[in-house]
Amino acid sequence: MISIPKIALVGRPNVGKSTLFNRISGRRQAITDNRPGSTRDRNYAQADWQGAAFELIDTGGLLLGTDDPLLGPAADQAKLAIAEADLVLFVVDARAGLLPDDSSIATSLRHGGKRVIVAMNKSEGKIDGVPEFSRLGFDELVSISAEHGQGIGDLLDAALVHIPRVAIPEEEEEKPLALALVGRPNVGKSSILNRLIGEERAVVSPIPGTTRDAVDTLLEHDNKKYRLVDTAGIRRNRLLKENVDHIAVVQARHSLERADVALLIIDALEGVRDMDATIGGYAHEAGRGIVIVVNKWDAVESPKTKPFEEAIRDKLKFLAFAPIVFISAKTGKGVPKMLATAERVAAACKVRVTTGALNRLLSKAVERQPPKAATGKDIRVQYGTQIGVAPPTFLIAVSRPVDLHFSYRRYLENMLRRELGFEGAPIVLKVRGKLR
């Protein structure tokens, strides 16, 4: 089987690589900002052109020899992307012209021996920059405007000449289980990702906020496939100093929408914080299955799980249904259990209950405790039926056009969990009252 060829986008910071990545991949996946260094990890997307499939890799700005604590690792990520790519699209800024950093990158690329096409971005249809960028020493130069979509077809036509032509793969019958790693900054999300995939795919740094893009990574473990989404640490609004940070938080919340299960990462050394509850609330609102993952457990001096579990349950009462797993991204202990738990939770989110079994359960619940309406009036539960999965969603028909009392909703939810399971799955109850 021929593997899908890889095309890496490289260049110095702020030349428009992420804009080009978004333009070719057809979705706003990479963060774009007018300041250097917005992209720090390798960002992958499946794309195709004229019936040929390829994998596009967006990289952080390549500054050779920088001492910047974030741009340095990002440059390392760019070098890894170049090493695995079949073709390099070297993106330069036609408005800024040829700069010394462009020449340094060109020298490095020539020594690497990869096939290179120079994409002169921000050309807006002009070709004035061609003679200047010809000095980089590459045969093929294409003028483009990633922002306006100009010249992208020409660039891709040129690229396909140099890579194996592979047909667009058919959709897999069983999609990988999508897991979103969410949590406060610096709780170890990227370290967990790197432990799982066995390589430094995401930049790991002690500086909070290192990860900004939502980075999808495919993983196969014990013959099961996963799609891992490493997201930016979610911080309080008052701590979001840069526009790009606000975008990162929005994308982290969007990543929950396309995940099957949220892995809520908590730092064992710092304990449960208010922000952990806020982030757990985001996952709950999104209707995702939830696993609470306590990371850095290897560094705890007196590792007794029961007191820590009690602290979590006290602080995150609304996530009482979510299982808790203790792990160490550093040593790998507990990580397989985390994946196995996520599998169980994903299965629980898709459980369907027959209407007969549901109504027998509702009859038992009503017999034990008569229903209460939110208004305090008498009310009867007439029947129930499941109307959705992921999350499990139930319609409860009642005798009046009123809602059930919140305490009775909780009572029904607890009974459903006790009788039917739904481990780690939020349960949605929709009430429909009969008009008189």
Rosetta blueprint (number, residue, H / E / L):
1 M L
2 I L
3 S L
4 I L
5 P L
6 K E
7 I E
8 A E
9 L E
10 V E
11 G L
12 R L
13 P L
14 N L
15 V L
16 G L
17 K H
18 S H
19 T H
20 L H
21 F H
22 N H
23 R H
24 I H
25 S H
26 G L
27 R L
28 R L
29 Q L
30 A L
31 I L
32 T L
33 D L
34 N L
35 R L
36 P L
37 G L
38 S L
39 T L
40 R L
41 D L
42 R L
43 N E
44 Y E
45 A E
46 Q E
47 A E
48 D E
49 W E
50 Q L
51 G L
52 A E
53 A E
54 F E
55 E E
56 L E
57 I E
58 D E
59 T L
60 G L
61 G L
62 L L
63 L L
64 L L
65 G L
66 T L
67 D L
68 D L
69 P L
70 L L
71 L H
72 G H
73 P H
74 A H
75 A H
76 D H
77 Q H
78 A H
79 K H
80 L H
81 A H
82 I H
83 A H
84 E H
85 A L
86 D L
87 L E
88 V E
89 L E
90 F E
91 V E
92 V E
93 D E
94 A L
95 R L
96 A L
97 G L
98 L L
99 L L
100 P H
101 D H
102 D H
103 S H
104 S H
105 I H
106 A H
107 T H
108 S H
109 L H
110 R H
111 H H
112 G H
113 G L
114 K L
115 R L
116 V E
117 I E
118 V E
119 A E
120 M E
121 N E
122 K L
123 S L
124 E L
125 G L
126 K L
127 I L
128 D L
129 G L
130 V H
131 P H
132 E H
133 F H
134 S H
135 R H
136 L H
137 G L
138 F L
139 D L
140 E E
141 L E
142 V E
143 S E
144 I L
145 S E
146 A L
147 E L
148 H L
149 G L
150 Q E
151 G L
152 I H
153 G H
154 D H
155 L H
156 L H
157 D H
158 A H
159 A H
160 L H
161 V L
162 H L
163 I L
164 P L
165 R L
166 V L
167 A E
168 I L
169 P L
170 E L
171 E L
172 E L
173 E L
174 E L
175 K L
176 P L
177 L E
178 A E
179 L E
180 A E
181 L E
182 V E
183 G E
184 R L
185 P L
186 N L
187 V L
188 G L
189 K H
190 S H
191 S H
192 I H
193 L H
194 N H
195 R H
196 L H
197 I H
198 G L
199 E L
200 E L
201 R L
202 A L
203 V L
204 V L
205 S L
206 P L
207 I L
208 P L
209 G L
210 T L
211 T L
212 R L
213 D L
214 A L
215 V E
216 D E
217 T E
218 L E
219 L E
220 E E
221 H E
222 D L
223 N L
224 K E
225 K E
226 Y E
227 R E
228 L E
229 V E
230 D E
231 T L
232 A L
233 G L
234 I L
235 R L
236 R L
237 N H
238 R H
239 L H
240 L L
241 K L
242 E L
243 N H
244 V H
245 D H
246 H H
247 I H
248 A H
249 V H
250 V H
251 Q H
252 A H
253 R H
254 H H
255 S H
256 L H
257 E H
258 R L
259 A L
260 D L
261 V E
262 A E
263 L E
264 L E
265 I E
266 I E
267 D E
268 A L
269 L L
270 E L
271 G L
272 V L
273 R L
274 D H
275 M H
276 D H
277 A H
278 T H
279 I H
280 G H
281 G H
282 Y H
283 A H
284 H H
285 E H
286 A L
287 G L
288 R L
289 G E
290 I E
291 V E
292 I E
293 V E
294 V E
295 N E
296 K L
297 W H
298 D H
299 A H
300 V L
301 E L
302 S L
303 P L
304 K L
305 T H
306 K H
307 P H
308 F H
309 E H
310 E H
311 A H
312 I H
313 R H
314 D H
315 K H
316 L L
317 K H
318 F H
319 L H
320 A L
321 F L
322 A L
323 P L
324 I E
325 V E
326 F E
327 I L
328 S L
329 A L
330 K L
331 T L
332 G L
333 K L
334 G L
335 V H
336 P H
337 K H
338 M H
339 L H
340 A H
341 T H
342 A H
343 E H
344 R H
345 V H
346 A H
347 A H
348 A H
349 C H
350 K L
351 V L
352 R L
353 V L
354 T L
355 T H
356 G H
357 A H
358 L H
359 N H
360 R H
361 L H
362 L H
363 S H
364 K H
365 A H
366 V H
367 E H
368 R H
369 Q L
370 P L
371 P L
372 K L
373 A E
374 A L
375 T L
376 G L
377 K L
378 D L
379 I L
380 R L
381 V E
382 Q E
383 Y E
384 G E
385 T E
386 Q E
387 I E
388 G E
389 V L
390 A L
391 P L
392 P L
393 T E
394 F E
395 L E
396 I E
397 A E
398 V E
399 S L
400 R L
401 P L
402 V L
403 D L
404 L E
405 H L
406 F H
407 S H
408 Y H
409 R H
410 R H
411 Y H
412 L H
413 E H
414 N H
415 M H
416 L H
417 R H
418 R H
419 E H
420 L H
421 G L
422 F L
423 E L
424 G L
425 A L
426 P L
427 I L
428 V E
429 L E
430 K E
431 V E
432 R E
433 G E
434 K L
435 L L
436 R L
